[in-house]
């Protein structure tokens, strides 16, 4: 299992770099060329969401992106350190307000529309979006 980790300051200008790196690593891992645009868009949306959450709350910690190549799948995890409201618990002091929550939900809807296998986890210490795509089996040339 090969993993590439990327950490960047929570600034919008770094999102493009994250998208380009994700697409290059996905291509090298064997993700089908037909879905590379979806990879780019989904990573861009997830990173933009994380940057927005960090900026809204005033967190200076970097956004993290892990690109994970496994035997039959390629996963990308985008993590933030912004506090998220936990259902059933009181909202953290720095939790996003209603307008930010609507934008957050819209971003997650876009990601869900682009990626078939997506998991979102969130808590008071931050959140993580894990997106997974199948890897095309390598075709060996005839001997």
Secondary structure, DSSP 8 states (H G I E B T S, - for coil): -EEEEEEE-S-GGGHHHHHHHHHHHHHHHT--GGGHHHHHHHHHHHHHHHHHHHHHHT--S-EEEEEEE-SSEEEEEEEE------TTS---TT---HHHHHHHHHHHHHHHHH-SEEEEEEETTEEEEEEEEE---------
